[in-house]
């Protein structure tokens, strides 16, 4: 074979080989291109965030769920929907399915769809319930649901975010994004519904009792707190008006400021402060039989100060004066003490304190006059029965009364217990608040008796229960603010404890713009305590 023939043959082979390669590439590119027409699409069916628990590991968030139906566009899925939905709903979904779109909707009858392999029903947890408990402690999220904005959601945002999860539905779709029938959807659980989260001291049942009591009493604005008297852990904290974390816009439009946590907001305290004056007097050696004659009023620094009973209480002892809340008696009692002594005991009972209940979540700072401000007999007189520049929150007063009736030991209240992992085991405990002795046990016993007498025989009779003995104190505090009709706005208080013999709970109740502590607040105290009593009785029977 000649040289030219060999070259021609080689060139022929190269051309043929090139054609084969080109055909192969074209063919396979077509295959790849065809395969690329199909893709996997995903839908976020739901997200979760670290759980917020009560003291008994009962979820306060993610306690409710809904069922989400995810429907592929197949004949059997359409047939199942037609037999299980109303004609109106079916028409809506049929239009989308006939266009090749995957359809999702909330269903209350997931069992009717369960037999169809082209329909997946997923349990999707709601962050907040329809009637969310303790929203002022739980808080709420940013509009994109990714950041805590208020209360526990904000204070422990990092840990709650760290334990977020998602539920994803993956399905095959063609180039136009239409779901492909005959291909099972895949459910991807990415740390969804993890049990990790934070634990609060709240008891969800007592929280519900407390919220319901305020609602039953038709409180427009006010608050109530329940403390475990031994640990000073907050078992319930309710503020009204409340807000729905699922509908923040409604709260923003409410002129009564639902976002304000009134349980940790300062108010004029009124006669509930007489407990502090009594404690200071007893610790200073003034006996309970120290007497004073109330004539209905007294003059201090040229100012006439009335007792609430303008006819006067007559000659009364300290216990009698406390039970009927005699203003002039306590004005005279305060005058027996050094101003510095009154200030000292008020400070010891928390009247200059601010509470950090959770990381970065603070109560108002309780306020009282300085010694320099007690510059006249009238100023001291106002201080003696809780008026003037004296302010505290319901939580401050609950802590104060807890110390007074339980051996004189003061402990700052707490609401956060710690963090738990996905197994429910604690990974971090909140540090304990240290106790301090503020009065003697003997003084504590006397004050406890004073509070009992007030409920049994005095101004706190509306708090009296047929089920147990309890003690407490009313107050009707002047605010210095007036209505359009020039009537002064009053705050109605009741602070008390139960049971008397072995105290377990302290309850503080306040109603803004009330009539009197006896009329407005004492019955709410009674309602809360009686329902806790019934709850414990049922628990004991069940066990």
Beta strands, then each sheet from edge to edge (+ up, - down):
strand 1: 39-48
strand 2: 51-53
strand 3: 64-71
strand 4: 103-107
strand 5: 119-126
strand 6: 140-141
strand 7: 148-150
strand 8: 165-173
strand 9: 186-190
strand 10: 197-200
strand 11: 222-228
strand 12: 234-240
strand 13: 267-268
strand 14: 292-294
strand 15: 297-300
strand 16: 303-306
strand 17: 314-316
strand 18: 356-358
strand 19: 361-362
strand 20: 391-392
strand 21: 409-410
strand 22: 416-420
strand 23: 426-429
strand 24: 436-437
strand 25: 470-482
strand 26: 488-498
strand 27: 505-511
sheet 1: 1+ 8- 9+
sheet 2: 2+ 10+ 22- 23+
sheet 3: 4+ 3- 5+
sheet 4: 6+ 7-
sheet 5: 12+ 11- 27+ 26- 25+
sheet 6: 13+ 20-
sheet 7: 14+ 17-
sheet 8: 15+ 16-
sheet 9: 18+ 19-
sheet 10: 21+ 24-
end
